[in-house]
Amino acid sequence: MGARGRGQRARVGGSLLSPCSAAMASSGEETSSGSPGRAGSGTEPPSPESAAACSAQLDSMEDFEVLEEDEDDLSELPPLEDVGRARGPLQEDAQSAEQGPGEAAEDPQEWLDVLGSGLLKKKTLVPGQGVESRPHKGQEVTVRLRATLDDGTVVEENPSLTFTLGDCDVLQALDLCVQLMEMRETALITSDAKYCYGAQGRSPDIPPNAALTLEVELLEARDAPDLELLSGKEKIDLANRKRERGNFYYQQADYVLAINSYDIALKVIGSSSKVDFTPDEEAELLDVKVKCLNNLAASQLKLDHYEAALKSCNLVLEHQPGNIKALFRKGKVLAQQGEYREAIPILKAALKLEPSNKTIHAELSKLVKKHADQKTVETEMYRKMLGNPSASSTPVKCKDKLTWTIPWKWLFGATAIALGGVALSVVIAARN
C-alpha cells in the first residue's frame, strides 16, 4: 500500500472517513475506518464517482500491496499496550471501592499517567458512579466525545459515539482510557500523536504528528450482541466494519493492529449461527472472508511472518483457486523462504490468469534469475564436495596411457627380432 491513500480522507457526517470507508458508507454499511468511531448516524453517502474511484484504488492489480476492497495465529500479539487495572494509581481501586457511588475514584485534580510514559494522560472532571461501574472489554460503550488540537481547534464532536471496547475500533487513546472510566464520568484525555492519527495525520484538519485533547463522557455500557443471533446482513456489516478498520491500520503502517482487526472480522464470519442465511448472504460472507484473508496475508508479509502468511493464502485458494492476489502472495512467501522451484509455477499460474500484469512479470523474472543462480551455486558446492574432477582425471589418463604403451613397445621389439632372425636364416642358407 505504501503511502497510497494516506492523508486523504473525506468528511462524512461529523466523522472523517478514508475514501474507502466513504464508499462503504454509500452501500449502507457502518464503518469506523479513519475516524475515532463509527460513522453510524447522520452520514451522507458520497457520490457514485467517489465510490468508483475508491474501488479502483483498492482493487488495482498493478500493485499487490493494495488491500482487497471488494499462522501462526497472530492474535497473541497484543492489539494495545497492556494496561493493567492494578497499575500505578489504579492500585487504590480496593480503597476506592469502599467509596459510595458518585464519589471520585481518583482526585479530580490529578492526572493519571495511563501508560507510565507521559504520552497518554487522563484526568477526571466529573466523578462517575464508582469503580464497579467501569465497562469491560468486549462490551459496547457509548460516549460523548469532543476532540481538539493544542490550539483549541475542534476537530471532532459526537454526542453519541458507540464502539466495541478493546476491539481497536477507535483511536487507541480513546479505547485505552474509556476502560478506566466510570459510568457517567467526564474525563479529559491528553494524547500524543502516537495514540491518535500518528505521522500521517488526518486531512484536512489534523496535521501530521498532532497531539489531541479529548473530552469524554461515558454514557452507557452494555454487552455486545450475541453473534449467533445476528442476521446475515448484521453479520456482514459487522465483519466489514472490522475489516475496514484493519485497512485503516494498514494504511497507517500499524500491521499488528491491522492483523488484530482482520482476525476479529474472521471470527465474526466464522461464528456459529442460529439464524438461517439466504444463499446471497452466504456468498457475501464468503466474499468478505476472502478479502480479510488476503489482507491478513499482506499484513503478515509486512511483519515477515511467512508461515502465517502462507496459511492465509492457502485458505483463500481453498475457496478461490484462481485468486490472483493469493497466488502472487503465496509465490512471494515461498520465494522469501528460498523455495524457488515451488514459487515459480505458482507465479506462472498467476501470470497465465492475467498476462498483462507488470508486477507478476517483474517478480517472476527476478525469481527465475535467483533460481538459476541458486542452481549454479549448488552445482559448484557439489563439485567441491565430490572433489575436483579435473585434478583427478589427469593421473588416471596418464596411467591408462602408460598401461597401453608397454605392450606395444614389447611387440615392436619382438617383431624386429623375429624379422632379423628370418633375414639371418636366409643369408646362411644362401651361403650353403
C-alpha positions, 0 to 999 in steps of 0.5 A: 500500500505504501503511502497510497491513500494516506492523508486523504480522507473525506468528511462524512457526517461529523466523522472523517472517513478514508475514501474507502470507508466513504464508499462503504458508507454509500452501500449502507454499511457502518464503518469506523475506518479513519475516524475515532468511531463509527460513522453510524448516524447522520452520514451522507453517502458520497457520490457514485464517482467517489465510490468508483474511484475508491474501488479502483484504488483498492482493487488495482492489480498493478500493485499487490500491496493494495488491500482487497476492497471488494499462522501462526495465529497472530492474535497473541500479539497484543492489539494495545499496550497492556494496561493493567487495572492494578497499575500505578494509581489504579492500585487504590481501586480496593480503597476506592471501592469502599467509596459510595457511588458518585464519589471520585475514584481518583482526585479530580485534580490529578492526572493519571499517567495511563501508560507510565510514559507521559504520552497518554494522560487522563484526568477526571472532571466529573466523578462517575458512579464508582469503580464497579461501574467501569465497562469491560472489554468486549462490551459496547460503550457509548460516549460523548466525545469532543476532540481538539488540537493544542490550539483549541481547534475542534476537530471532532464532536459526537454526542453519541459515539458507540464502539466495541471496547478493546476491539481497536475500533477507535483511536487507541487513546480513546479505547485505552482510557474509556476502560478506566472510566466510570459510568457517567464520568467526564474525563479529559484525555491528553494524547500524543500523536502516537495514540491518535492519527500518528505521522500521517495525520488526518486531512484536512484538519489534523496535521501530521504528528498532532497531539489531541485533547479529548473530552469524554463522557461515558454514557452507557455500557452494555454487552455486545450482541450475541453473534449467533443471533445476528442476521446475515446482513448484521453479520456482514456489516459487522465483519466489514466494519472490522475489516475496514478498520484493519485497512485503516491500520494498514494504511497507517503502517500499524500491521499488528493492529491491522492483523488484530482487526482482520482476525476479529472480522474472521471470527465474526464470519466464522461464528456459529449461527442460529439464524438461517442465511439466504444463499446471497448472504452466504456468498457475501460472507464468503466474499468478505472472508476472502478479502480479510484473508488476503489482507491478513496475508499482506499484513503478515508479509509486512511483519515477515511472518511467512508461515502465517502468511502462507496459511492465509493464502492457502485458505483463500485458494481453498475457496478461490483457486484462481485468486490472483492476489493469493497466488502472487502472495503465496509465490512471494512467501515461498520465494522469501523462504528460498523455495524457488522451484515451488514459487515459480509455477505458482507465479506462472499460474498467476501470470497465465490468469492475467498476462498483462500484469507488470508486477507478476512479470517483474517478480517472476523474472527476478525469481527465475534469475535467483533460481538459476543462480541458486542452481549454479551455486549448488552445482559448484558446492557439489563439485567441491564436495565430490572433489575436483574432477579435473585434478583427478582425471589427469593421473588416471589418463596418464596411467591408462596411457602408460598401461597401453604403451608397454605392450606395444613397445614389447611387440615392436621389439619382438617383431624386429627380432623375429624379422632379423632372425628370418633375414639371418636364416636366409643369408646362411642358407644362401651361403650353403 
